[in-house]
Structure formats: structure tokens, C-alpha cells
Amino acid sequence: MSRLILVLGDQLSHGLSALRDADRTKDVVVMAEVAAETDYVQHHPKKIALIFAAMRKFAAALRADGWDVRYCELDDTDNTGSIVGELLRRADQTGATDVVVTEPGEWRLITALKHAPITTHILPDDRFIASHHAFETWASGRKQLRMEYFYRDMRRKTGLLMDGKDPVEGKWNFDHDNRKPAPEDVAFDGPLRFTPDADVAAVLDLVEARFGGHFGDLHPFWFATTRGQALQALAHFVDHALARFGDYQDAMLSENRFLYHAVISAYINIGLLDPLEVCEKVAAAYAAGTVPINAAEGFIRQIIGWREYMRGIYFLEGPQYTERNMLGHTRDLPDLFWGGETQMRCLSKTVQQTKQEAYAHHIQRLMITGNFALLAGIDPQQVHEWYLAVYMDAFEWVEAPNTVGMSQFADGGIIASKPYVSSGAYINRMSDYCKGCAYKVSQKTGEGACPFNLLYWHFLDRHRDRFKSNARMGNMYRTWDKMAADRRTTVLADADEVLARLDAGRVV
């Protein structure tokens, strides 16, 4: 009896556990573009196009390799609109009574498959370095689940950048070398771009017709849609940008959206690239002497450190993690996040870039949009859904902990030891956004004062009872307390005015 082998849109890996478990002589691979996956949030058109185009090409590669693939396109008249519906339809066609699937990266879909009216076998997703059991074992008994210590275990496990039992060059972390402000010139043309072929063009036509009303520009579309192209994109980054990635990974420039970033996270997250092979190529470049240790270590930490850690937290904390709101923030997400008018140049530039590219790097997400949302007290569930919708590489297992935990501190400190908040001074130091802004970053109160300056102190004041004993925040409160009482009153009143304008839908 044949079985159905379900392959999801972010599982486009030939070594997928469900495919390894299958018998290509009798089992049937099921792949489907369904409305239930495109519509639960309004995904960026580029994200939908990438996944559909890569799915279609992966299905073609499986067929060429001898698999029986039953693929349903979104506009197929028989499309049931859901993954479970497609499984049941294919079961009726083939007589299959069992489904085999690699574990999805989202509790929503795991729950749907577990409750499907067909026997479903969910296999571990061993494309990750740390299994659920391994992460749970690491986390057990720890008072604080700090990524740095997990990362060191991942270094030991993989052997990446290790000299026997010790880290190469005697240190685990070279992050202090990776905080240089934005350079005047960037000697890199950005990620490798690919011209859409006829198959990709057909997907673009479909996405434009069906999802043209979603936030985000579909064109130009230049992303890799096959493993071969993704490998080329990786090589391009390693050869031409990696050496300076570390120095400027936190920097931001208005007219250079990519700086020295790889822009391959989406390819890793949908399965075109294996995370370990990516890290091995970076480590090989360091060993060959073509890139410095701060660049290689900083890049590898993002993948075997943060990426693996975020997945571990997501599955450890369970399905309700995205609903957490420990700070009690309830303000609605303002229209400026969807491209509405704002006089804040940093937010305008970041949201515009997000709309046009479906991409912003980690500091733009954390310290521009995320920082503003946290300072303004925006509902973290709405912030979570926005990040999940607008970014090409956003899948809930990695996006939710980054947003709910690290960015919005809505989990109460499971991930971050303190909230990631800052005034405008940090943004000015790490970017050129403040030049030409309607607000003055040096102005602390009054008309023209940078809203980040005002909201920063407002946030600290309103959450004082929660954070006053936090050792990492003591200097912040001591600075606040040293201000003259009338100055503090003015700051809070001006911040209240900013928030009132947000609530009224007026331009900030």
C-alpha cells in the first residue's frame, strides 16, 4: 500500500526526513499551494512568489529523480484550499491510508495535521543541529536560557571554529568588533540577482493577480528559486562580502539596503540551503585566511547560535507563546507600519525598504521598527503578525521568538535579559537616517524632538516597577532620576503627545 509523503513549502530539501523514509517505487509525494497557507496573515507578495516558484521547481526535480509527485497549483479548480484537504483528496485518488511528513515549523499546522482524519506520522526535522530533546536537556534546570551558552555547545557539537576543545583564537565571541557605524562607501553590489525564467514568470503573474492587494512590491523579483542558484548566491556572498560582514553587520544606510549582508536566510529557511553547509563554507573561508575571525564567527553565531536557539525556545514554550504580553501593551499597530506617512526618517526608510524588498536586516528590525513598537506600547501580537507577514524569511518558529521575546520583551525575559530599547542616539550612531529627518536627534524635548528620545524615557518611567531592579538597567534609571523634576515632567508630557497623535491616526 502506498503512502502519501507530504512536502511543505519550507521543506525543499532532498535530504528531508520524510523523503528518506519513503519508497519512491510506490509512495506518492504530495505538494500543494493552498489558500490556508497564504492567507492566515497577509504575506508579502515576494515571499509567496519565492515559495511557490521554489516549490514548483523542487517538484520538477523530484519527478526527474523518479518520484510520483502530485502537485496542486493555487488556481487549480480542484484545489481544496488547505493542506489537510489536499491530503484527503490525494488519499481518495491513490487509496493511501497513511501520511508521512517532516514536522512543520508552526504549531498551527502541526495541530491541523495531528487532528487530520487520516493517519499521519510526523517525523523529526533533522535539518536542524539541535533536536527538541537536545534543547530541552540543555534548558533543563537553568534559571536563565541565555543564547551564548547554548551557542558554545553548538560550536563544540559541530566543531566549527574550534581548536580541539577550545575556540579558535582563544575566544567564543568577537561581537565587540562587529559594531562599527555605517561606512561612507560600501564596496559590494549586494546579493546575487537572478532573472526570472518562464516558470518563475508564471508564478509572478499568479501572485500579482491573487495577492496584488497585499502590502509589498512584487517587482522586481530577483531571488534564487533552486538549490543551484542558492549555492551561487552563497558563494557570491562568501567571496565578495563576508570579509566585511562582521564590521558592519549592525550598520544602516538609507541608500544601501544590503551593505555586506548575505540575504540568504530565506533560502536556508525554505530548505534550498543546509545551515551546516553554509557555516562550513564560512569556516573554510576563515581557515583559508580570506576572512577575519570576527566576520566568520559573527556569521556562524547567527545560524548555529540564534537560529537554532530561537527554534528551541519556540518549541519549548509551546503553542501559546505568541499570545504572551507580559508588559500589558495594547496599542494598535499604527498605519505607518503599512507605509502610512511618518516624519520619522528611520521608520520611513525601513518600512519602505521592507515594502520593496521583503527584507530588512536584524538591527533594522530590532532597533528601528521593533524598538519603536516596544517604546510605544504596541500590542505584541499585532507586531508579531506584522513581522510574520512582511519579511521573506519569516516563519513562525524563528520569527515569533525574535519578535515576542527578543524585540518586544512580551515573554517577560525568557530570551532577553533586558528590553532592547534605545533613544535616537543609538540610531544616529549606527546609521545615516537622522540626516535630513524632520526631527532633531539631539533635541530631547519640545517641538522637533526625536520621538525615540521622548518615548524611551516614557517607557522606562511607566515600567519602573518591573525594571528598577534589573542590574543591566540601573544606569538608565539613575540618569532619569538625576534629571530635574520639571524636565522629567516635560519629557513625559511630550511623549504623551506623541502617543496621542498615534492613537488619533495623526502623522508622527
Buried (B, 14 or more C-beta within 10 A) or exposed (E): EBBBBBBBBBBBBEEBBBBEBBEBEEBBBBBBBBBBBBEBBBBBBBBBBBBBBBBBBBBBBBEEEEBBBBBBBBEEEEBBBBBBBBBBBBBEEBEBEBBBBBBBBBBBBBEBBEEBEBEBEBBEBEBBBBBBEBBEEBBEEEEEBEBEEBBBBBBEBBEBBBEEEEBBBEEBBBBEBBBBBBBEEBEBEBBBEBEBEEBBEBBBEBBEEBBEEBBBBBEEBBBBBBBEBBBBBBEBBBEBBBBBBBBBBBBBBBEBBBBBBBBBBBBBBBBBBBBBEBBBBBBEBBEEEBBBBBBBBBBBBBBBBBBBBBBBBBBBBEEEBBEBBBBEBEBEBBEBBBBEEBBBBBBBBBBBBBBBBBBBBBBBBBBBBBBBBBBBBBBBBBBBBBBBBBBBBBBBBBBBBBBBBBBBBBBEBBBBEEBBBBBBBBBBBBBBBBEEBEBBBEBBBEEEBBBBBBBBBBBBBBBBEBBEEBEEBEEBBEEBEEBEEEBBEBBBEBBEBBBEBBEEEEBB
